[in-house]
Amino acid sequence: MDAMEKEESAPYQPAEVRILKDGPIMIKGVFNFRDTSGKITRGEQEIHICRCGGSASKPFCDDTHKKIGVAY
């Protein structure tokens, strides 16, 4: 069995999406992520999406919420 056959026969595992208390949205698992420029990142990954609006690296969290004291 080659790598392509293994990938096709692997059971579907949905990505986990969690809203972290007083923090970002965490997405973890196997998924595609398309940024505003249209670039797609595929595969297994964990990303943290900003909810406070203060991140300098939007859409990703850079822990600014801790500095500015945002609580949800």
Secondary structure as UniProt FT lines:
FT   HELIX           3..9
FT   STRAND          16..19
FT   TURN            21..22
FT   STRAND          25..34
FT   TURN            36..37
FT   STRAND          40..49
FT   TURN            56..59
FT   HELIX           64..68
//
